[in-house]
């Protein structure tokens, strides 16, 4: 079997994706840190909605079982 050509291009592309992903991760963490009080209020408000959806999923699984 022939090896794929463009090994360097794939490596550079992969490195760029990893760097961009890390930058987005850092910006996201910085945004959470910067707007922590507002984030906490939104998170508290979403806990009930999250539990409703989890309950619906459990009911659906039990219903179809």
C-alpha positions in Angstrom: 0.0 0.0 0.0 1.2 3.4 -0.8 1.6 5.9 2.0 -0.4 9.1 1.7 1.5 12.1 0.5 1.3 15.5 2.3 2.3 14.3 5.7 3.8 17.7 6.6 0.6 19.4 5.5 -1.5 17.1 7.6 0.7 17.7 10.6 0.6 21.5 10.2 -3.2 21.4 9.8 -3.5 19.3 12.9 -1.2 21.6 14.9 -3.2 24.7 13.8 -6.5 23.0 14.8 -5.1 22.2 18.2 -3.7 25.7 18.7 -7.1 27.3 17.7 -8.9 24.9 20.0 -6.7 25.8 22.9 -7.2 29.5 22.2 -11.0 29.1 22.1 -10.8 27.1 25.3 -8.8 29.8 27.0 -11.1 32.6 25.8 -14.1 30.6 27.0 -12.6 30.1 30.5 -11.6 33.7 30.6 -15.2 34.7 29.8 -16.6 32.5 32.5 -14.1 34.0 35.0 -14.8 37.6 33.9 -18.6 37.2 34.0 -18.8 34.7 36.8 -21.8 36.3 38.7 -23.9 36.4 35.6 -22.8 32.9 34.6 -23.7 31.5 38.0 -27.2 33.0 37.8 -27.8 31.5 34.3 -26.4 28.1 35.5 -28.7 28.1 38.5 -31.6 28.9 36.2 -30.7 26.0 33.9 -30.5 23.4 36.6 -34.3 22.9 36.6 -34.6 22.8 32.9 -31.7 20.2 32.7 -33.5 18.0 35.3 -36.8 18.2 33.3 -35.0 17.0 30.2 -33.2 14.2 32.0 -36.5 13.1 33.5 -38.1 13.1 30.0 -35.3 11.0 28.7 -35.6 8.5 31.5 -39.4 8.3 31.0 -38.9 7.8 27.2 -36.4 5.0 27.9 -38.8 3.4 30.3 -41.7 3.8 27.9 -39.9 2.2 25.0 -38.3 -0.6 27.1 
